[in-house]
Amino acid sequence: QFERATGNADFSAVYEWQRYVLSLYLSMSGMTAFGYGNVILSTTVELVYQIFIAFLQIVFYAFVLGTLMHYIVRVDEATVAHKEWMKSVHTYCAKRKLPSALAERVRTYYEFQHRKHSSGSDAIFEQMPNAMRVRVASAQFFRHVQLAWPFRGCSSNFVEQVVVALKMRYLMPGEVLFSSGEGARELVWCVAGVLETTSKDGFRGVVRGDHGEGQVVGEVAFLVGVLHPYGATASCD
């Protein structure tokens, strides 16, 4: 190839720039797998032209492969943050030497909450203008609040203010919502699933989200300002 392009078989007898051009061509050919005897160039102009084509080929492949790998290995920021959080949870349990069963339950709780909130629905709701939040929250929860016995007969404006303040909460099977004798800090609606209630005297009840809208829990203690007369736990069934 050197002799055909320069007309001289002696590598040291040609101009230095010709040696650089040929060296660059051979390196580009090696990187792009172009030629290797199948393509024979006869002039220096052809060498320069081939170097230019090989450079474009390298840039094109780098762009295509880079873009492809970006979509293949792209990592969600929320997933990365969750993994870092779970490392912190693991360290927390280890430093406090929690029993293995309890530590596993703590980790399971955070994994469960991550799966439920990974869609980012709370952040989407908070970014909405106030009028839109009222309409969205009313579409989800207006009937649940309106049909709960403490709010029957209340004006629509009052019910709308209540539904906007509601926060979705997910309970693991067996997770305690509140215990008998605790102070009331929140009013809860069961919109899906089953809550089991147990009073101090052993009386058991069930609140089911599929029994219709308005399934409210803990309303007496919350509205009257007394301790909860019963406890509520998410059903394991």
C-alpha positions, -999 to +999 in steps of 0.1 A: +000+000+000+029+024+008+046+018-025+014+021-045+004+054-028+039+071-029+057+054-058+086+045-035+092+013-016+116+029+008+096+043+037+125+066+048+129+081+013+095+099+011+084+131+027+076+131+063+040+143+058+034+113+035+045+089+062+021+106+087-007+104+062-001+067+056+003+060+093-030+078+100-047+058+072-035+025+086-047+034+121-081+045+108-083+013+088-076-007+119-103+010+140-129+009+113-120-025+097-120-008+063-100-024+036-073-048+048-064-056+011-099-054-003-096-017-010-063-005-026-056+032-027-032+045-053-027+082-045-022+104-015-055+122-022-073+089-020-056+082+014-068+115+027-103+109+014-104+075+030-092+090+063-121+115+062-146+087+055-132+066+083-134+095+107-171+100+098-177+063+103-162+064+138-183+095+147-214+078+134-209+045+152-200+064+184-233+084+182-254+053+174-239+030+200-238+058+226-274+066+221-284+029+221-264+022+253-279+052+269-314+038+265-303+003+275-286+011+307-304+043+316-310+044+353-340+061+368-330+087+394-357+077+417-344+041+416-309+052+424-322+073+453-342+044+466-312+021+465-292+046+485-321+049+510-323+012+514-285+011+521-292+037+549-320+015+562-298-015+563-271+005+581-297+018+606-309-017+614-273-031+617-261-003+640-290-008+664-286-046+663-323-051+656-336-087+656-334-102+621-371-106+618-377-070+628-350-056+605-364-076+576-399-061+583-384-026+583-368-032+550-399-048+536-420-018+547-398+006+527-397-016+497-435-018+498-438+020+500-414+025+472-434+003+449-466+021+457-452+056+453-427+050+425-451+065+399-446+100+414-483+107+415-479+128+447-454+151+430-477+154+399-506+163+421-487+190+440-476+207+408-512+212+397-529+246+402-553+247+432-584+247+411-572+216+392-562+198+425-597+204+438-612+188+407-588+158+406-592+152+444-630+155+441-631+130+413-613+105+435-626+111+470-656+135+470-682+107+473-662+090+500-662+121+522-697+131+514-712+097+523-692+094+556-717+100+584-698+129+600-700+149+568-735+142+556-753+175+549-721+195+547-717+220+518-699+210+487-673+237+493-665+223+527-662+187+514-639+200+486-616+215+512-615+182+530-607+161+499-578+183+488-562+177+522-564+139+519-532+119+514-531+084+500-516+059+524-507+023+517-506-003+545-488-036+544-507-067+554-507-068+592-496-032+596-512-014+625-530+018+615-536+028+651-540+010+684-567+012+711-559+039+736-538+060+712-546+097+706-564+105+674-541+123+649-559+116+616-592+106+601-590+076+577-611+064+548-608+028+536-611+031+499-596-003+490-587-035+509-598-045+544-592-031+579-598-052+610-608-034+642-604-047+677-617-030+709-604-034+744-631-058+753-622-081+724-650-071+700-638-075+664-651-057+633-642-053+597-642-022+575-641-031+538-633-007+510-655-027+486-686-022+508-692+012+492-680+047+496-678+065+529-660+038+549-645+060+576-623+048+605-614+065+637-639+093+634-652+093+670-618+098+685-608+124+659-639+145+661-646+142+698-610+144+709-608+112+729-585+082+728-592+055+702-617+030+717-605+004+692-574-005+671-573-009+634-550-032+614-546-040+577-560-074+570-536-102+561-562-119+538 
